[in-house]
């Protein structure tokens, strides 16, 4: 059963591209990892239908914070953005019927808090403006998987 995540990459990704957990390209997770019995191609079709005509987004970067169970994962928050929240809400509504467990945090977790995780020396900074023009569906293979994370589908946002 696939475990998938939907992200807005800061730089475009290519379908089929793979990377290790530590080398994730910078991105905003717009729908947290979830399990599904649906084929990834079906999930990609639902995303495409849901996002048809949705415009590219420009968001502002806010302050740094610490996430994770132990509050030890450095992130940079994205300032509140109505379009980004609407995109998240649309995806939750569209993909919830395909989730294996509708009570997963992707669908029932606390309020959506958009952020970019700091990766090694790669990061964004408070005051930066980010243009988000692509959405990507990524396979969240287990950390030990030799294949790493794999981009299953990408969709360019309009305009």
BAKE-496371 format. One line per 4 residues: number of its first residue (from 1); their letters; for each residue x, y, z of N, C-alpha, C, CB. Coordinates in steps of 0.1 Angstrom, whole numbers, plus 5000, padded with zeros to 4 digits. Glycine has a CB too. Example, Ala and Ser with C-alpha at 12.3 -4.5 7.8 and 13.67 -1.06 7.14 Angstrom:
BEGIN
1> AS> 5132 4943 5078 5123 4955 5078 5132 4967 5078 5113 4955 5090  5128 4978 5071 5137 4989 5071 5129 5000 5079 5141 4994 5057
***
This chain:
BEGIN
1> XXXX> 5009 4988 5000 5000 5000 5000 5009 5012 5000 4990 5000 5012  5008 5021 4990 5016 5033 4989 5013 5043 5001 5015 5039 4976  5024 5049 5004 5023 5061 5014 5028 5073 5006 5032 5059 5027  5019 5082 5003 5022 5093 4994 5021 5107 5001 5012 5093 4983
5> XXXX> 5027 5117 4995 5027 5130 5000 5026 5140 4988 5040 5134 5009  5019 5151 4991 5018 5161 4980 5025 5174 4984 5002 5164 4977  5034 5178 4976 5043 5190 4979 5042 5200 4968 5057 5185 4981  5046 5212 4972 5049 5223 4963 5064 5225 4963 5041 5236 4967
9> XXXX> 5071 5220 4953 5086 5222 4953 5090 5237 4950 5092 5213 4943  5101 5241 4956 5105 5254 4953 5112 5256 4940 5115 5259 4964  5117 5245 4935 5122 5244 4921 5116 5232 4915 5138 5243 4921  5113 5232 4902 5105 5221 4896 5112 5208 4897 5103 5224 4881
13> XXXX> 5103 5197 4899 5108 5184 4900 5104 5177 4887 5102 5176 4912  5110 5165 4884 5107 5157 4872 5100 5144 4876 5119 5155 4863  5090 5140 4870 5084 5127 4872 5095 5116 4871 5072 5124 4863  5096 5107 4880 5106 5097 4880 5119 5100 4888 5110 5094 4866
17> XXXX> 5121 5113 4891 5132 5117 4899 5132 5111 4913 5133 5133 4900  5143 5107 4918 5144 5101 4932 5154 5108 4940 5147 5086 4931  5153 5108 4953 5162 5114 4962 5161 5107 4976 5160 5129 4963  5172 5108 4983 5172 5102 4997 5164 5111 5006 5186 5100 5002
21> XXXX> 5162 5106 5018 5155 5114 5028 5163 5127 5031 5153 5106 5041  5176 5126 5032 5184 5137 5036 5186 5147 5024 5197 5133 5040  5183 5143 5012 5185 5152 5001 5172 5157 4994 5194 5146 4990  5161 5157 5002 5149 5162 4997 5151 5176 4991 5138 5162 5008
25> XXXX> 5146 5179 4979 5146 5193 4975 5137 5201 4984 5142 5194 4960  5140 5214 4985 5132 5223 4994 5118 5223 4988 5138 5237 4995  5108 5223 4997 5094 5222 4993 5085 5226 5005 5091 5208 4988  5073 5229 5002 5062 5230 5012 5053 5218 5011 5054 5244 5010
29> XXXX> 5051 5211 5021 5042 5200 5021 5028 5205 5022 5045 5190 5033  5020 5202 5012 5007 5208 5011 4996 5197 5016 5003 5213 4997  5000 5185 5015 4992 5174 5021 5001 5164 5027 4982 5168 5011  5001 5162 5040 5010 5153 5047 5009 5139 5042 5007 5154 5063
33> XXXX> 5019 5131 5045 5019 5117 5041 5006 5110 5045 5031 5110 5046  5001 5102 5036 4989 5094 5038 4990 5080 5030 4976 5101 5034  4983 5070 5036 4983 5057 5029 4970 5056 5021 4984 5046 5040  4971 5048 5010 4960 5046 5001 4961 5033 4994 4959 5058 4991
37> XXXX> 4949 5027 4991 4949 5015 4983 4947 5019 4968 4937 5006 4987  4945 5032 4966 4943 5036 4952 4957 5036 4945 4937 5050 4951  4957 5034 4932 4969 5035 4924 4974 5049 4924 4967 5029 4909  4987 5051 4924 4992 5065 4923 4987 5072 4911 5007 5064 4923
41> XXXX> 4985 5066 4900 4980 5072 4888 4966 5078 4891 4979 5063 4876  4957 5071 4899 4944 5076 4902 4945 5088 4911 4936 5065 4910  4955 5088 4921 4957 5099 4930 4961 5111 4921 4967 5096 4941  4970 5109 4912 4975 5120 4903 4964 5126 4895 4986 5115 4894
45> XXXX> 4955 5117 4890 4943 5122 4882 4934 5131 4891 4935 5110 4876  4932 5127 4903 4923 5134 4912 4930 5148 4915 4921 5127 4926  4943 5148 4917 4950 5160 4920 4949 5169 4908 4965 5158 4923  4951 5164 4896 4950 5172 4883 4936 5178 4882 4953 5163 4871
49> XXXX> 4925 5170 4884 4912 5175 4883 4909 5186 4894 4902 5164 4884  4914 5184 4906 4911 5193 4917 4919 5206 4915 4916 5187 4930  4930 5206 4909 4939 5217 4907 4937 5224 4893 4953 5214 4909  4929 5219 4885 4927 5225 4871 4924 5240 4873 4916 5217 4864
53> XXXX> 4932 5248 4866 4930 5262 4867 4934 5269 4879 4915 5265 4865  4940 5262 4889 4944 5268 4901 4957 5276 4898 4947 5257 4913  4958 5288 4902 4970 5296 4898 4982 5293 4906 4966 5311 4899  4993 5297 4900 5006 5296 4907 5005 5306 4919 5018 5300 4898
57> XXXX> 5012 5303 4929 5011 5310 4942 5024 5318 4945 5008 5301 4954  5023 5330 4950 5034 5337 4956 5032 5338 4971 5036 5351 4949  5041 5333 4979 5040 5333 4993 5052 5340 4999 5038 5319 4999  5050 5345 5011 5060 5352 5019 5066 5343 5030 5055 5365 5024
61> XXXX> 5079 5343 5032 5085 5335 5042 5085 5343 5055 5099 5331 5037  5082 5336 5066 5081 5342 5079 5093 5337 5088 5068 5338 5085  5090 5336 5101 5101 5333 5110 5105 5318 5111 5097 5338 5124  5116 5316 5117 5120 5302 5120 5112 5296 5131 5135 5301 5122
65> XXXX> 5111 5283 5131 5105 5275 5142 5111 5262 5143 5089 5275 5140  5107 5254 5153 5111 5240 5155 5099 5231 5155 5120 5238 5168  5099 5221 5147 5088 5211 5145 5093 5198 5150 5083 5211 5131  5084 5188 5149 5087 5174 5153 5083 5171 5167 5102 5172 5151
69> XXXX> 5083 5159 5170 5079 5154 5184 5087 5160 5195 5079 5139 5185  5100 5161 5192 5110 5167 5202 5113 5181 5199 5122 5158 5202  5106 5187 5190 5108 5201 5186 5123 5204 5183 5104 5211 5198  5128 5195 5174 5143 5196 5171 5145 5196 5156 5150 5184 5177
73> XXXX> 5134 5199 5148 5136 5199 5134 5134 5214 5130 5125 5190 5126  5145 5220 5125 5144 5235 5121 5136 5237 5108 5158 5241 5120  5127 5246 5109 5118 5249 5097 5117 5264 5096 5104 5243 5098  5113 5269 5085 5109 5283 5083 5095 5284 5079 5119 5290 5073
77> XXXX> 5087 5291 5087 5073 5291 5085 5069 5300 5073 5065 5297 5097  5058 5297 5066 5053 5305 5055 5042 5314 5061 5048 5296 5043  5042 5327 5058 5032 5336 5064 5018 5331 5059 5034 5350 5059  5008 5333 5067 4994 5329 5063 4991 5334 5049 4984 5335 5073
81> XXXX> 4985 5325 5041 4982 5328 5027 4969 5321 5023 4994 5324 5017  4959 5329 5020 4945 5323 5018 4945 5313 5006 4935 5334 5015  4953 5316 4996 4953 5307 4984 4960 5294 4988 4960 5314 4972  4971 5294 4995 4977 5282 4999 4968 5274 5008 4991 5286 5007
85> XXXX> 4961 5280 5017 4952 5273 5026 4941 5267 5018 4946 5282 5037  4936 5274 5008 4925 5269 4999 4930 5257 4991 4920 5280 4990  4942 5257 4986 4948 5246 4979 4949 5234 4988 4962 5250 4974  4954 5236 5000 4954 5225 5010 4940 5219 5013 4961 5230 5023
89> XXXX> 4931 5228 5015 4917 5223 5019 4911 5215 5007 4908 5235 5022  4913 5220 4995 4908 5213 4983 4914 5199 4982 4911 5221 4970  4927 5198 4984 4933 5185 4983 4928 5175 4994 4948 5186 4984  4926 5180 5006 4921 5172 5017 4907 5167 5013 4920 5180 5030
93> XXXX> 4899 5175 5008 4885 5171 5005 4885 5161 4993 4877 5184 5001  4894 5164 4983 4894 5155 4971 4900 5141 4974 4901 5162 4960  4910 5141 4983 4918 5128 4985 4913 5120 4997 4932 5131 4986  4905 5126 5006 4901 5119 5017 4893 5106 5014 4891 5128 5026
97> XXXX> 4884 5106 5003 4877 5094 5000 4887 5083 4995 4867 5097 4989  4899 5086 4991 4908 5076 4986 4918 5071 4997 4916 5081 4975  4918 5077 5009 4927 5074 5020 4923 5061 5026 4927 5085 5030  4933 5053 5030 4930 5040 5037 4925 5043 5051 4943 5032 5037
101> XXXX> 4931 5053 5057 4927 5057 5071 4924 5072 5071 4939 5054 5081  4911 5075 5071 4907 5089 5071 4911 5097 5083 4892 5090 5069  4915 5090 5094 4919 5097 5106 4934 5100 5106 4915 5089 5118  4941 5097 5095 4955 5101 5095 4957 5116 5096 4962 5096 5081
105> XXXX> 4969 5120 5102 4971 5134 5103 4969 5143 5091 4985 5136 5109  4972 5137 5079 4970 5144 5067 4956 5150 5065 4973 5135 5054  4946 5143 5071 4932 5147 5069 4926 5152 5082 4924 5135 5064  4931 5147 5094 4924 5151 5106 4934 5157 5116 4919 5138 5113
109> XXXX> 4946 5160 5112 4956 5166 5121 4953 5181 5124 4969 5165 5115  4962 5186 5132 4960 5200 5136 4960 5210 5124 4970 5204 5147  4957 5222 5127 4957 5232 5116 4969 5232 5107 4955 5246 5122  4967 5233 5094 4977 5233 5084 4987 5245 5087 4972 5235 5070
113> XXXX> 5000 5242 5089 5010 5252 5091 5021 5250 5080 5017 5250 5105  5020 5258 5070 5029 5257 5059 5043 5261 5063 5025 5266 5047  5053 5254 5059 5067 5256 5062 5076 5250 5052 5070 5251 5077  5089 5254 5053 5100 5248 5045 5110 5243 5055 5106 5258 5035
117> XXXX> 5112 5230 5055 5122 5224 5064 5136 5228 5060 5121 5208 5065  5144 5231 5070 5159 5234 5067 5166 5221 5064 5165 5242 5079  5173 5220 5053 5180 5208 5049 5194 5211 5047 5174 5202 5036  5202 5206 5057 5217 5208 5057 5219 5223 5056 5224 5200 5045
121> XXXX> 5225 5228 5045 5228 5242 5044 5218 5249 5035 5242 5245 5039  5207 5242 5031 5197 5247 5022 5185 5252 5030 5193 5237 5011  5181 5264 5027 5169 5269 5035 5164 5282 5028 5174 5273 5049  5153 5287 5033 5147 5300 5029 5149 5309 5041 5132 5298 5024
125> XXXX> 5147 5322 5038 5149 5332 5049 5137 5341 5050 5162 5340 5046  5134 5345 5062 5123 5355 5065 5124 5366 5055 5124 5360 5080  5113 5369 5050 5112 5380 5040 5113 5376 5025 5123 5390 5043  5118 5364 5023 5118 5359 5009 5104 5358 5004 5125 5345 5009
129> XXXX> 5103 5359 4991 5090 5357 4983 5093 5344 4975 5086 5369 4975  5084 5335 4976 5085 5322 4968 5074 5321 4958 5085 5310 4978  5077 5318 4946 5067 5315 4936 5066 5300 4934 5071 5322 4922  5054 5295 4937 5051 5281 4937 5043 5277 4925 5044 5276 4950
133> XXXX> 5049 5271 4915 5042 5269 4902 5040 5255 4898 5050 5276 4891  5044 5246 4907 5042 5231 4904 5038 5224 4917 5056 5226 4899  5030 5214 4915 5026 5205 4926 5031 5191 4923 5010 5205 4929  5036 5184 4932 5042 5170 4930 5036 5160 4939 5057 5171 4930
137> XXXX> 5034 5148 4934 5030 5136 4942 5043 5128 4943 5018 5128 4935  5046 5125 4956 5059 5118 4959 5056 5105 4967 5068 5127 4966  5062 5094 4963 5061 5082 4970 5070 5083 4983 5065 5070 4961  5065 5081 4994 5072 5081 5007 5077 5067 5011 5064 5088 5018
141> XXXX> 5085 5061 5002 5091 5048 5005 5098 5048 5019 5101 5043 4994  5098 5037 5026 5105 5037 5039 5119 5043 5038 5105 5023 5045  5124 5049 5049 5137 5055 5049 5148 5045 5044 5141 5059 5063  5146 5032 5047 5157 5023 5043 5156 5018 5029 5156 5010 5052
145> XXXX> 5146 5022 5022 5144 5018 5008 5155 5024 4999 5130 5022 5002  5161 5015 4991 5172 5019 4983 5168 5030 4972 5179 5007 4976  5155 5029 4968 5150 5038 4958 5149 5052 4963 5137 5033 4953  5148 5054 4977 5146 5067 4982 5132 5072 4979 5156 5077 4977
149> XXXX> 5130 5085 4979 5117 5091 4976 5116 5093 4961 5115 5105 4983  5105 5090 4955 5103 5090 4940 5091 5099 4937 5102 5076 4934  5094 5108 4927 5083 5117 4922 5075 5109 4913 5089 5130 4915  5062 5107 4916 5053 5099 4908 5046 5107 4897 5043 5093 4917
153> XXXX> 5043 5120 4900 5036 5129 4891 5039 5143 4894 5021 5125 4890  5038 5152 4884 5039 5166 4887 5028 5173 4878 5053 5172 4883  5024 5185 4883 5014 5192 4876 5018 5207 4878 5000 5190 4882  5018 5214 4867 5021 5228 4867 5008 5236 4871 5027 5233 4853
157> XXX> 5009 5245 4880 4998 5254 4883 4997 5264 4872 5000 5260 4897  4985 5269 4870 4982 5278 4859 4989 5292 4861 4967 5281 4858  4993 5298 4850 4998 5311 4850 5010 5313 4857 4988 5320 4855
***
